[in-house]
């Protein structure tokens, strides 16, 4: 069994896997194998090659393959497809994405310096600042991972006078140092799991 794939970003961001239509219309594949290959690449939930994270925004083009009329069983095709996908995916240099929140913070003007400095330390990107009488309304994009216990921090910085709201906005590429930490932690967890759950 031989399977060859091309793995590329889709033309638009769909936040979901995408398979080229050729994958399911190519008569090189017997009809019996098409479902197995689709289930392999797009199971629910979708496992990830990098740190176990779900794979999104991927276009896959099946462009070549060989089958044996006797030996090409379902499981052989699934195994060949898995390793073809894994090799192609890693070669495409994937990146980890992180969720970004739109944060609105309402604080007395006297605390602007402290709050802005704290947002900067959390990798926040200021979108705008508006005056509301003696208060300032700050709108920013901040990674979800950086907002842990933010309500407590904001109250501490403003003497209890600051309030904020959070809303999931989009995903962005994770900085390399943060991604390396996530991958290292995932590798450690997997090693621990494999050690305590041998096959």
N, C-alpha and C positions, 0 to 999 in steps of 0.2 A: 504494500500500500504506500502510495506517495502522494502528498498533498503540498501544493505551493500556494502561498497567499501574498497579497500586497496589503499592508496596513497603513492607512493615511488618516489625517484629520478630515472630517466631513467638510463640505463647502460652507455650511453654516453650523453654529453651535446649537445642538439639539439636547444636550445633557442626557443623551441616551445612545446605546449602540445602534449602528446603522449597517446593514449588509447591502452590498451592491446587488442589483437585481440579477446579474449574471450568475451569482452564486446558486440561485435556485432555478434558473432556466437552462443552465448548461447541461446538455444531454450526455456529457462525459460521466455525469453522476447518475446512477440508477435512482429512481424515485424513492426506493426504500432507504437510501442513505441520506437524503436531503434533510429529513426531520432530525436525524441524529446529529448532523453537523450543526444545524441551527440551535438545537438544544445545548450542544457543547459550548458554543460561543456566546449564546444569550440565555443562560439559565436564569431562573428567578429564585433568590436574589443573585445578581451577577458577582462572582468572585473576582478579585483583582490579582494581577501578577505582582504589582508593587505594594508591599506592606498590607496585602489583603484588601486594599481599597477597591471599590466598585469602578469598573472601566466605563468611561463615557466618551462621547464625541469621537467615535472611531468608525471609519469606513473600511470594510473588508472586501477585497476582490479576489475570488477564487479564480486563478488564471491557468492552472494546470493540475493534472492529477493522473494517477495510473491505478487501474483496478485489475484484480485477478478474478476470473469468473468463479473460481472455487474457494480461494482463500480470503477474499475480501468480505469479511464478516462485519457486522455492526461495530463490534468492539474494536476491531483493527482500524476502522475508519475514525472512530472517536479518538483513539490514542494518537493516530497520525495527525488528525486535525488539532488536537490539543498542543502537541509539540510544535507544529507549524505556527499556530497562533502565538504561542509563548515566545518563540524565537523571533518572529516578525515584530511582535509588539515591543520587545526589549530593544531591538535594533532601531525602532522608530523613535527612541529616546523620549519615553513618556515622562510626564511631570505630575506631581501631586497637586491637587487643587484644595483650597480651603474655603469654607463659607465666610462671607463678608456681611456684616450687619450695617444697616443704616441706623445711626444713633442720633437722637435729638436730646440735647442737654440744656436745661433752663437753670441758670445760676445768677446770683447777684453779681454785678459788675466787679466788685472788689476781689472776687475769687478767680477771675479770668486767667491770671498767670499760672496759678497752681493747676487748674483744670486742663489748660492747654498743654502744659508740660507733661502732665500725666497721660494725656491722649497721645502725645508724641512717643512716649515710652511704650505705648501699647500698639505701635505701628499704625496709629490712626491717621486718616487723610481728611483734612478739613474741607468741607464742601461749601460752607458759608456761615456767616455770623450776622444775626439781626438783633437790633435793640428793641426791647419791650419794656419801656419805662426804665425802672432801676435795674431791670434784669437783662441778661444777654441769652439769646437762643443760639446754641452752637449745633450745627448739623455736620456729621462726619461719617465716614466709612471706617469701620474697625473690624478686624478679624474676630470671629466668634470666640476663638480660643483665648483671646486677650481680654475678654469681658467677664471672666470668672470673678464673682464677688464684687462686680463693679459698683453695685448699689451701695454697699458698705463703704467702699473707698470714696465714692462721691460724697456721701454724708460726712465722712471724716474730713475731707478736704474743704467742705463748705459749711461746717458746723451745723449740718442737718438742713441747710437751706436749698440744696441742689436736688433736682429731680431729673429723671431721664426716661426715654423709651427706646426700645430696640425692635428692629424688624429685619428679617432675613432679606438680603438684597440680591446677591449673586455669588459666583465663585471666581476666585483668582488663583493664579499660580502661586504656590507656597514658596517662600524664600528658601534657598538651598540649605542653609544651616538648620532651619526648622524642619525641612523635609528629611534631612539626614537623621535628625533626632527621632522622627516618627518611624522611619524605616528601621532604625536600630532597635527601637522599643518593640516593634512588631516582630523582628527577627528573634529577639530575646524571648518574647511570649511564645512564639512558635516552637523554639528549642525547648522551652520549659514544658509545653504541652506534649511534644513528641517524646520527651524523656519520661513523662509520667503516664503516657498512653502509647506504649510501644505496640506495633502491629503484631 
